[in-house]
């Protein structure tokens, strides 16, 4: 699993199901995402998720990430392929730190491409890799069609 997929999965761990927001981030989720599922790990991951969600929604500033990276060290090692960076942090904070660093990478290499779904009843996020960068929905099949149907309904109702 790439760091970007991990980040998007974490951001999307509070889906709206049948009109109610759920939280699917638990020990099973963490284990399925290379974690151990410990309580400390879950607490750190949840904190990182909440800050990152607020950040992507424009409700927080990047300095809110500072506590999540406190004490984190990146160490270079020279290999045959070049320089490899290892993140040194206690295991329980690894998923949280991974998400923050993945956010930073997306933010730098694809600015403006990580965003909330334009359906205001949807709590999911998307990373748009298309050239025109105009994707608005987490999923065309779900939110895209739902919003189209709603617009159609509003148009016909107003006529
Ligand atoms: Zn959506």
Boltz pocket constraint, residues with backbone or C-beta under 6 A from the ligand:
constraints:
  - pocket:
      binder: B
      contacts: [[A, 117], [A, 118], [A, 119], [A, 122], [A, 123], [A, 124], [A, 137], [A, 138], [A, 139], [A, 143]]
      max_distance: 6.0
